[in-house]
Amino acid sequence: MSDSIVIIPTYNEKENIEKIIRKVFSLAVPFHVLVVDDSSPDGTGAIVKRLQTEFADRLFLEERAGKSGLGTAYIYGFQWCIARPYAYIFEMDADFSHNPEDLPRLREACLTADMAIGSRYIKGVNVVNWPMSRVLMSYFASAYVRWITGIGVQDTTAGFVGYRRQVLETVPLDKIRFVGYAFQIEMKFTAVKYGFRVVEIPIIFTDRTEGTSKMSTHIFREAFFGVIQMKISSWFRKYQREQ
């Protein structure tokens, strides 16, 4: 039984899913993998089921009916994981924009911190294959979030994150409201408000070479305006851990 599990949400990732799973399982540090698939019409789920015959004891698949958003996929995965005895829970994209070889470093950070972020911006700007317009949008989006929220996280929209299970047991997952990439901001903001120790580990982010990006203007708008709503709502909430 591994004490660490990686949640990989998928929608139409047939080009990447087998390669990313095999890469995670090739690491010296043992990780389990949970794929949360939103009924991908391209057969992503079928590929995972085939691989389960090879990795029956460490590869898990949860299929949801329809495309319901990144945030809800992770919430579903978090609840699945904390119902089991995992100490460290990680989230990672399926498209190799997050390098699985960085997982052991994130896990190492989680031994002393509560939340570890694979950060593109903690040491300069470490992004490969993005057009400059998207690099600038992402970089200044994090600056905007820091300005509105007051948290010190450099890469607030990062999706390569490790949690100690206590964080996910404390944060009221049923009250996380964002479903797109703003979900990533809300989780970091909430963890900080609860007083958890958050650290950033430098990574190199490489844009996908196969498959299709899920970014949209709706997702961007949710993040831009949602941050203000999130900050205002926080004035009326108590962030207190149970003793």
NORVEN-V864194 format. One line per field, one symbol per residue. phi: phi as a letter, one per 20 degrees, with the letter a starting at -180 (. if undefined). A space follows every 10 residues. Layout:
phi->???
This chain:
phi->.feccdecec blcffdffff fffffeffef cecdeddelg fengffffff fffecfebdc ccddenedof ffffggfgff fffceeeccc cbfeemfdfg feggfffgff fddebddfde cfcmcdcdme fgffgfffff ffffffffen eeffdfegdd bdcfggfffe ffffdfdede ffgfffffgf fffenfedcd dfcdedfgdc ncfefbffff fgffefffff fffffddddc ffe
